[in-house]
Amino acid sequence: MKFMKKLVALVLTLVLSISLIACYQASASDDEWKNNTGTINLDSLKVTGNGVEVEGNTVIITSGGDFTVTGSLKDGMIRVNAEDKVKLRLSGMSLTNSTGPAIYFENAEKAFITITEDTENYLSDGTEYSVEDADAALFSNDDLEIKGAGKLTINANYKHGIASDDDLAIENGTIIITSNEHGIKANDKVSVTGGTIDITAKTGKGIKAGLELVIDDGVISIVSEESEGMESKGTLTINGGDINIISADDGINTGNENLASEQSGGKTFNEGEMPQRSDSGEMPGMKGNRQMNGEMPEMGEMPQGGRMMQQAGENGEIPRMKGNRQMNGEMPEMSEMPQGGRMMQQAGENGEMSQDGRMGGFGKVDEETAAAHAITINGGNIYIKANGDGIDSNGSLTINGGKIVIDGPEMRGNGPFDSEGEMKINGGEVVTLSSAGMLQLPNNSDGQSILSVILSNQGKAGDKVTVKDSEGNEVFTHTAATGYMALLYSSPDVKEGNEYSIYVNDELVKTVTVAKVTGAYGNAGNMMGGFGGREKDGQSDQGTKKKNISVSVNGKSVSFNTNPVIKNDTTLVGFRAILEMLGAEVTWDEAAKTVTAKKDGVDIILTINSDKAKVNGKEYTLLTAPEIINDSTMIPVRFVSENLGMDVLWNGDNQHIEITSKS
C-alpha cells in the first residue's frame, strides 16, 4: 500500500512538471514575436528587423514582430503576410495609397496597431482597389486590436475606415474617421473599451458589427449622413461611455440591415436631407449645447425614478406640423390625461386602456430571435438625433441604466424606440422628444415607470422643455433639436402621487399628478390613425365631432359623401375621395373587404373592421380599424397620407386637416 501511494505521488509530480514545462514553452513561443523589433521609415523606405523588406513603394512584413513606423509616403502600402502576431507602432507617420488600403493585414495570427503617445498619424486610401479582399484604409483579415495615446486620422475614399474580417477591439487612442461607407466594421465582434472616436460616414453606418457590438467606455461621436449610427446584426450592449449620434436613419439598430426602412417603403426623410451639426459645430444636448470637439453634449440632471403619466391626444391623433413651422408665439397645449396608473398606451374614446400589452410592433418575435438581436443598455451617456427610429431593435430592448436623450424622429412613421421583442426600462434616465405616432413604450408591468405627455400642437426645434417637481425644483431641461409632439421621461425618482409641471420656453403648459399603478401595460405608439381623442369639446358619445371636419390636399378641398368622423383617437374619411385626391391607384376587393392604395412604390392594404394594416408587406396595428359608415368605407386619414409621403397638419380651432406634398 505504501509503495502504491509513493507511485501515485511520483506520477502526479511528473505530470505537473510536464504541464509546467509545456506552459512555459507555449508562453515563450507566444512572446517570441515580440523579440523581433524593427523600424519602418516611410521617408527613406529603409527598414530594420527580421522578415521585413521593401518592394517598390510597398513594405512587406512576413515574420511576426513589433515594428515602429515613422515618416511619410504617398502611393505606398504596408502589407503584412505572416503566420505570427504583428504589431505596428504608428509614431508620427502618414501613408496614402491610391490603389488600395494604406495598411493591409493580409494574414497574421493577430494584428495590433499602437498609436504612440503624443504623435499624429494619417492614413488614406483610393477610390478603387487593386487588392480584392480588402475594403478599408486600415484592413485586417484577422483579429485587429487598436490602442495607444496618440491620434490617428483616416480618410477612407473607397469604402470603410477600419475593417476586420474577424474581431475588432479599440482600447484607447484618438481616432478620427471620414468614410465613404462604414466608419468601423467587423464581420464578427466590435468592442470599444476606451478612447475618443469621431466618425463621419457618408453612405454607411458609423460602426457596424456582424455578430456583436459592445461598448464599455470611451467617447464616441458619429454623424451618419445616409444611414444608421451604430448597427449590429446580432446583439448590441452599451455598458458605459459617452455616445453622440446624428443619423439620417436609425440611431442604434440591431437585426436585419435596413429591415424597417425597406419593409415600410424606404426612408422617412426627404431625399438629400439629414440632421446637421450647427454652423458653430455644436451638437444638441441637455441644458445648452456643448462644442463637439471631442466633448459630449451636457445632459441635464434627471431624477431617479417614476410612475408613468400618460397624456391622451386632444381632438384626435396627434397632428404634426410641416417642418419646424413657427407657432406665432402660442404655446403648445397639452390635453387632459386619463388617470389611473402605469399606462403604456393611449386611451380609447372612453378613456379606458387596452390590457393586452401587445399593441404596435413589439412582442412579435420568439424568444430566440429576441435574444439574438437584443439591445441592452446598462450605462453610459447617450445622445441621439435621428430621422429614423432613435433605438431600433429587431429583438428585445432593455434599459437598465445610463442617461439616454433622443431628439426625433420628427416623422410620424418612426419613434424614439422600436422593438420587435419585449421593451423594458428597468433603470436609468431617459428623455425623448419626438413625433407621437410611433411612440412605443415598455410592455413590462414591473419595470421603471414613465412620464409620457402628448402635445395638442407641434413643438419646434429650439423650444426649451422643462419639467419641475411640486416644489419648483428642476427635474430636467432640454432644448429640442427637432420638431416634436411627444415627451417621454423615465427615472427612478419620480414618486407616485407627486405633482409635476411641464414648461415650454418657461411657460407652464401642464401640471400632472402621478397616478396609482394599475398594472396595465402596452404601447402608446404604432397605433396609426387620424386625429381625435377622448370625448370632450363638442364630441358626441360616439367620439364624433358635432362640428364637421374639413380636409384639403395641396389647397384643394376634398368632398366626401359621408362627413369625416373622429373615433378612438382617429379621424376616418371616405377612402376613394381621399386616395384619389392623393394621386393613388385605388382598388376595392369586395370579397376580402380590403382597400389597396398604390403610389410611387408604396403599397398600402387596409381591411374593413381589422386593426391590422400593411405597408409594403410590413404589418402595423391601427388604433382604429377602417369601417363602413352610412354606406361609405372610412379609413384613417393620417396613416394613409403620411405613408404616401405627405405632410399632415391638424388645425383644432377650425377642425381642418391640411395635407400637403413634402417640400
Steps between C-alpha positions, in 0.01 A plus 500: 500500500782742591669418170181582304463835677860591417444395138187713467681799652789456257268481200314814607829685545614400152169605342512836676861558394424418137199734504707785642771446240240496221339820629840670522588394147162618369540831679849543363374416153212748533741778592767410246356736240552793739876443489506583130500879519553717198443838339331624185601845377252607234705805402802296390329160467771353720402215731656293777400173664457144383240420237447854371596624154409762242369436149449826313284712730365201692638393836446125539512328840524120497603428861338573830641804670464843656571778248513877552373701202609860436519739207279574202430311176262566212365214290637229725381219723600298804402139425518227763505131408631312803408192701566669835374812674601839360490839669539833322585797721383812317741766623449811292432364153294571190415238239272529197420244233301585188444135400427320825514509879773693674558221755403148396521205740456231238590229748610500864423298809381832641547861389589782740507875442655718770457876461807639672439766762530864390517412130265575212454242227313499170367227268317540170396264222382534140156482343585170329692196629734264322485275810196276479418402858567833675243777533639748756787746533611293803400141430564164666387153399554393860435635850605864533578685824559877516631696797733782595502860617561670166276617216410318179308668218358285221355617170324203339411575138419146386273354768581470870739669738602200715384145428569147619371173365505368858493698828594864540589649840576863584651561844601866485650769280344781299362378168338731244339335197335639189370209294315449176308210657539365856735666744585184697395151390563145618347179373492361853531714814576867552601599854588847626649532849638853479638776285343781300341407169356754256335361186336664201352229277373621165288205383542232766482444875727660751576164662382166365546153652401170347444308824543720807565863591611582856589845632644512850651849501634775279376814328328422170359761261330385181342685209338262252388700199283234335472205737504379862737616770587157644382158391554142605340217308518306825494657847597847618601583859595838647652491848650848511659782307380826346323442170371769265320399180346706221351274234287524190341165588493310832737609774569151638381184327518122528378225276445490128665789320253774405211265581264768620582744222475244223175347617331832556585627157823685555649760729267753655714806440511719195756417235826670576379610842685405816551638848798733506739644749436870540729753334676541830579130513272446796302186560158525668501393861356552841513843666665668206720368226862415567756523223564176313879508527528160664245597765152366545198728536433564866197316628281659762446355841221245499350349812506132562151372488146494401152397435387557151261779404334465160323778313220424261483692175248783484267514202677220336808317414792731544544740208847574372591832348684527174866551576578724794215741447485803728221495754427875497605537857234257622597225737421138418217387722483157658182301517341351806657174609299194592578424862574163635834343492787362308342576166723407216256585222250760386151499640212402280195718438363421846833552671552131580826322436549181304645224716656275241846649515571393144403809303719640229810331372655314791464163662477359148816288501581179683736490798792368297475783246448756775821388671697473175435865412473650849601855588605539864600834653652477847671838521657790318389842378324463166370778277322422172351725234342278239275526197418131539434322828721614786569146621366217283528138611388207289528305823441619855589841644603529866616818677650434843696821552675798348369829364327494163381811318333470160392785271265383227396350286274772367328270252202314638598167346790465744546537873768543765476125571398209279529145629376181338546313828433614854598852592586567866631802689626367832721795592690800376385839380323533167377813322353509149332773296351352185202450277209326670374255242748221572561571867572150629516460876620208717278194512607380844288567807782473754756732342576865563207733449471765234372854450359524148329820387353561155454859384196634322719711270839455344803614695795634308876478499646746746222462758625471856304220666517482880341275761484615864381328815235638738761706685621666182821300478614433146477133410656554159530756221559419138512718190322323215714445192205399281127551481314282748154392612582269791714513814614179666688501828602214728695513826494301825436812713156609383260396776139392485265780607754776439415793276712607205476804274603519136629828357576595141720807464440577869119504461298250699301276266390218728511375858447128553490263795649153488209261529460171685649199326244266347738259332364569154764510235531520127606751239421862431627476149481298184132594510462662163188713472372852460426773749257469788509419865282431798156649495522876560449841340187417305560134426199275511477184707615310195816705477383698195541877490174692473678757284583360158865431425637635172793363301717656231780357285752754371245774552211322326197409709400133507130415477366192676164325479527437874654760728833408665462367853729470801500163669738371763767763436471454123345708222331280243421630150349355184767289333448564130475879521814542710713240321417626152570857611837376628574359155488135601375209295205361697366144501203365698468124554140430592563138596797571726365838614838662434607837368832513313675827421812518280719801433870547425599149607296503822224240541250544784242233584215570744231253601154599620450436874863390542761699692779338296635698205792428269743740335724328244445173684580627850213469746385788719237510772246779458344675795165487319400256228349616170123458494191562292290797616184602311602280207841673481829319559691711753878478550754674731610814317837561665616143457441493126613858438834478678579157361442643152760765574283796596519746788192528720397797716204506739338834585293434810339844504361466147457121506703486180752245371755645259688245290791625292776355284844500659702802403 
